[in-house]
Amino acid sequence: MKYNDFMGQVQNRLELPELGRAVRVTRAVLTTLGERLQEGEARDLAGPLPMEVDYYLEAAESGQRFDYDAFLDRVADRAAADRSDAAYYAKVVFGLVSELVSRGEIEEVRAQLPDDYDDLFQLIDAEEVEE
C-alpha cells in the first residue's frame, strides 16, 4: 500500500475532514506505539508499511515502559484530541496496520504488551470472530 492510500484509509475510517488530521493521528498512534515496543519489534512491525509511515515507528525512542492509560495520554496529547478519541484512533490505526502485516507479527506485538493494552486489539479480535 502506498502512503497516500494508507492515509486515505485512515481518513476514511475515522471520518476525518482533512488528510492532515489523518497524518497527525497516524503519527501520534504509531510514534507512541514505537516508544512502547522493543526496538527490533517496532522495526519488524514497520517493515510492510509505507516508508513515510514506518518512520513513525522506527524513529521513536523504543523500549519505554508505560501502561495503556499513559499510552492514551500520549496519543491524545500528540493528536490534540481527548482520551476517548485517542482510544478510538489507536484502535483504528492499529487495525489498519494489522491488515498489512502478518498475523504472527501482530501476535509478537501483543506478547510484548501487558494485558491492559487488550483494547488496542479490539478491532482485530472482532474481525477474527467474524471469520
C-alpha positions as YAML, in Angstrom:
chain: A
units: angstrom
residues:
- id: 1
  name: MET
  ca: [0.00, 0.00, 0.00]
- id: 2
  name: LYS
  ca: [1.27, 3.46, -0.87]
- id: 3
  name: TYR
  ca: [1.44, 6.35, 1.60]
- id: 4
  name: ASN
  ca: [-1.49, 8.28, 0.09]
- id: 5
  name: ASP
  ca: [-3.65, 5.13, 0.11]
- id: 6
  name: PHE
  ca: [-2.75, 4.42, 3.73]
- id: 7
  name: MET
  ca: [-3.56, 7.95, 4.86]
- id: 8
  name: GLY
  ca: [-6.74, 7.94, 2.78]
- id: 9
  name: GLN
  ca: [-7.81, 4.76, 4.57]
- id: 10
  name: VAL
  ca: [-7.14, 6.37, 7.96]
- id: 11
  name: GLN
  ca: [-9.05, 9.50, 6.96]
- id: 12
  name: ASN
  ca: [-11.97, 7.46, 5.64]
- id: 13
  name: ARG
  ca: [-12.19, 5.02, 8.55]
- id: 14
  name: LEU
  ca: [-12.02, 7.79, 11.13]
- id: 15
  name: GLU
  ca: [-14.28, 10.06, 9.07]
- id: 16
  name: LEU
  ca: [-11.82, 12.94, 9.40]
- id: 17
  name: PRO
  ca: [-12.50, 16.06, 7.32]
- id: 18
  name: GLU
  ca: [-8.85, 16.69, 6.40]
- id: 19
  name: LEU
  ca: [-5.97, 14.50, 5.28]
- id: 20
  name: GLY
  ca: [-3.62, 16.49, 7.53]
- id: 21
  name: ARG
  ca: [-5.63, 15.36, 10.54]
- id: 22
  name: ALA
  ca: [-5.24, 11.74, 9.45]
- id: 23
  name: VAL
  ca: [-1.48, 12.22, 9.22]
- id: 24
  name: ARG
  ca: [-1.36, 13.77, 12.70]
- id: 25
  name: VAL
  ca: [-3.43, 10.96, 14.20]
- id: 26
  name: THR
  ca: [-1.36, 8.26, 12.50]
- id: 27
  name: ARG
  ca: [1.88, 9.84, 13.65]
- id: 28
  name: ALA
  ca: [0.54, 10.12, 17.23]
- id: 29
  name: VAL
  ca: [-0.53, 6.48, 17.41]
- id: 30
  name: LEU
  ca: [2.48, 4.91, 15.71]
- id: 31
  name: THR
  ca: [5.10, 7.09, 17.41]
- id: 32
  name: THR
  ca: [3.64, 6.22, 20.79]
- id: 33
  name: LEU
  ca: [3.43, 2.53, 19.92]
- id: 34
  name: GLY
  ca: [7.02, 2.67, 18.68]
- id: 35
  name: GLU
  ca: [8.08, 4.11, 22.04]
- id: 36
  name: ARG
  ca: [6.41, 1.23, 23.90]
- id: 37
  name: LEU
  ca: [7.75, -1.64, 21.77]
- id: 38
  name: GLN
  ca: [11.27, -3.00, 21.83]
- id: 39
  name: GLU
  ca: [13.42, -1.62, 19.01]
- id: 40
  name: GLY
  ca: [13.52, -4.80, 16.93]
- id: 41
  name: GLU
  ca: [9.77, -5.30, 17.27]
- id: 42
  name: ALA
  ca: [8.98, -1.75, 16.16]
- id: 43
  name: ARG
  ca: [11.22, -2.26, 13.12]
- id: 44
  name: ASP
  ca: [9.57, -5.60, 12.27]
- id: 45
  name: LEU
  ca: [6.10, -4.11, 12.56]
- id: 46
  name: ALA
  ca: [7.14, -1.15, 10.40]
- id: 47
  name: GLY
  ca: [8.61, -3.28, 7.60]
- id: 48
  name: PRO
  ca: [5.49, -3.79, 5.41]
- id: 49
  name: LEU
  ca: [4.19, -0.25, 5.91]
- id: 50
  name: PRO
  ca: [4.76, 2.64, 3.51]
- id: 51
  name: MET
  ca: [8.18, 4.20, 4.12]
- id: 52
  name: GLU
  ca: [6.69, 7.51, 5.25]
- id: 53
  name: VAL
  ca: [4.54, 5.66, 7.79]
- id: 54
  name: ASP
  ca: [7.09, 3.16, 9.06]
- id: 55
  name: TYR
  ca: [9.28, 6.11, 10.03]
- id: 56
  name: TYR
  ca: [6.88, 6.93, 12.89]
- id: 57
  name: LEU
  ca: [7.51, 3.52, 14.46]
- id: 58
  name: GLU
  ca: [11.22, 3.37, 13.76]
- id: 59
  name: ALA
  ca: [12.17, 6.92, 14.79]
- id: 60
  name: ALA
  ca: [10.61, 6.61, 18.24]
- id: 61
  name: GLU
  ca: [12.79, 6.05, 21.30]
- id: 62
  name: SER
  ca: [11.76, 2.44, 21.79]
- id: 63
  name: GLY
  ca: [11.71, 0.21, 24.85]
- id: 64
  name: GLN
  ca: [9.90, 2.58, 27.19]
- id: 65
  name: ARG
  ca: [7.61, 1.13, 29.84]
- id: 66
  name: PHE
  ca: [4.22, 2.75, 30.32]
- id: 67
  name: ASP
  ca: [0.70, 1.45, 30.80]
- id: 68
  name: TYR
  ca: [-2.24, 1.80, 28.43]
- id: 69
  name: ASP
  ca: [-3.55, 4.89, 30.23]
- id: 70
  name: ALA
  ca: [-0.21, 6.63, 29.64]
- id: 71
  name: PHE
  ca: [-0.28, 5.39, 26.04]
- id: 72
  name: LEU
  ca: [-3.67, 7.05, 25.53]
- id: 73
  name: ASP
  ca: [-2.49, 10.24, 27.25]
- id: 74
  name: ARG
  ca: [0.47, 10.45, 24.87]
- id: 75
  name: VAL
  ca: [-1.68, 9.78, 21.81]
- id: 76
  name: ALA
  ca: [-4.25, 12.34, 22.94]
- id: 77
  name: ASP
  ca: [-1.57, 14.95, 23.51]
- id: 78
  name: ARG
  ca: [0.13, 14.35, 20.15]
- id: 79
  name: ALA
  ca: [-3.14, 14.20, 18.22]
- id: 80
  name: ALA
  ca: [-4.65, 17.18, 20.08]
- id: 81
  name: ALA
  ca: [-7.63, 15.00, 20.99]
- id: 82
  name: ASP
  ca: [-9.45, 13.86, 24.07]
- id: 83
  name: ARG
  ca: [-8.76, 10.41, 25.55]
- id: 84
  name: SER
  ca: [-11.87, 8.75, 24.15]
- id: 85
  name: ASP
  ca: [-10.97, 9.92, 20.63]
- id: 86
  name: ALA
  ca: [-7.37, 8.85, 21.20]
- id: 87
  name: ALA
  ca: [-8.54, 5.35, 22.17]
- id: 88
  name: TYR
  ca: [-10.65, 5.10, 19.03]
- id: 89
  name: TYR
  ca: [-7.85, 6.47, 16.83]
- id: 90
  name: ALA
  ca: [-5.41, 3.93, 18.25]
- id: 91
  name: LYS
  ca: [-7.76, 1.00, 17.58]
- id: 92
  name: VAL
  ca: [-8.48, 2.08, 14.01]
- id: 93
  name: VAL
  ca: [-4.91, 2.92, 13.03]
- id: 94
  name: PHE
  ca: [-3.57, -0.27, 14.58]
- id: 95
  name: GLY
  ca: [-6.40, -2.19, 12.91]
- id: 96
  name: LEU
  ca: [-5.27, -0.89, 9.52]
- id: 97
  name: VAL
  ca: [-1.65, -1.75, 10.31]
- id: 98
  name: SER
  ca: [-2.78, -5.27, 11.24]
- id: 99
  name: GLU
  ca: [-4.21, -5.69, 7.74]
- id: 100
  name: LEU
  ca: [-0.78, -5.00, 6.22]
- id: 101
  name: VAL
  ca: [1.45, -7.14, 8.43]
- id: 102
  name: SER
  ca: [1.36, -10.83, 9.19]
- id: 103
  name: ARG
  ca: [-0.83, -12.25, 11.93]
- id: 104
  name: GLY
  ca: [2.33, -13.61, 13.55]
- id: 105
  name: GLU
  ca: [3.78, -10.12, 13.74]
- id: 106
  name: ILE
  ca: [0.63, -8.82, 15.42]
- id: 107
  name: GLU
  ca: [0.88, -11.65, 17.96]
- id: 108
  name: GLU
  ca: [4.52, -10.73, 18.66]
- id: 109
  name: VAL
  ca: [3.44, -7.15, 19.33]
- id: 110
  name: ARG
  ca: [0.67, -8.37, 21.60]
- id: 111
  name: ALA
  ca: [3.12, -10.57, 23.52]
- id: 112
  name: GLN
  ca: [5.26, -7.52, 24.32]
- id: 113
  name: LEU
  ca: [2.38, -5.53, 25.76]
- id: 114
  name: PRO
  ca: [0.70, -6.08, 29.13]
- id: 115
  name: ASP
  ca: [-2.94, -7.13, 29.35]
- id: 116
  name: ASP
  ca: [-4.14, -3.56, 29.85]
- id: 117
  name: TYR
  ca: [-3.37, -2.99, 26.13]
- id: 118
  name: ASP
  ca: [-6.04, -5.50, 25.07]
- id: 119
  name: ASP
  ca: [-8.34, -2.65, 23.96]
- id: 120
  name: LEU
  ca: [-5.80, -1.80, 21.26]
- id: 121
  name: PHE
  ca: [-6.53, -5.17, 19.67]
- id: 122
  name: GLN
  ca: [-10.33, -4.87, 19.91]
- id: 123
  name: LEU
  ca: [-10.98, -4.38, 16.18]
- id: 124
  name: ILE
  ca: [-8.54, -7.13, 15.25]
- id: 125
  name: ASP
  ca: [-10.17, -9.57, 17.66]
- id: 126
  name: ALA
  ca: [-13.64, -8.65, 16.35]
- id: 127
  name: GLU
  ca: [-12.55, -9.45, 12.79]
- id: 128
  name: GLU
  ca: [-11.34, -12.89, 13.90]
- id: 129
  name: VAL
  ca: [-14.72, -13.65, 15.44]
- id: 130
  name: GLU
  ca: [-16.46, -12.74, 12.17]
- id: 131
  name: GLU
  ca: [-14.26, -15.14, 10.20]
...
